[in-house]
Amino acid sequence: MTECDVPPILVYDGECGFCARSVQFILNHERRHDLLFVPRQSALGIELRREYKLEAIESMVWIEAGEKKAFIESDAVLKAATYLEGIFGIAALGLYIPTALRNRPYRWIAAHRQRLSRNSGACLLPTPEQRARFMD
């Protein structure tokens, strides 16, 4: 299997409604259908964060396993947007904004994500085909 054959992995907070909505957004807009999803609380999520030395990170984590690279905070969001391609690929322009500036709004949303999703009733219900891509 070459680097290009290894699908990306998104490690997300499986107990967060905001995060569940984000995963649902990706599932509804993706073109490639190869991204793997791993709840951060699962044994695999814990192991991946340990492998990439990100145990203390509360951020979503985008992993490009074929390249052995992990991205957090706004970098992970931009990777996810780029994965979606099309109009969402424009988000890659965000890479021209200094990381410290990009991470400020990310950290604010992350700190308030539970409150932002409190009344949303968000529940992640993947189709059987999508469910096969959820690792735990």
Buried (B, 14 or more C-beta within 10 A) or exposed (E): EEEEEBBBBBBBBBEBBBBBBBBBEBBEBBEEEEBBBBBBEBEBBBEBBEEBEBEEBEBBBBBBBBEEEBBBBBBBBBBBBBBBEEEBEEBEEBBEEEEEEBBEEBBEEBEEBBEBBEEEEBEBEBEEEBEEBBBE
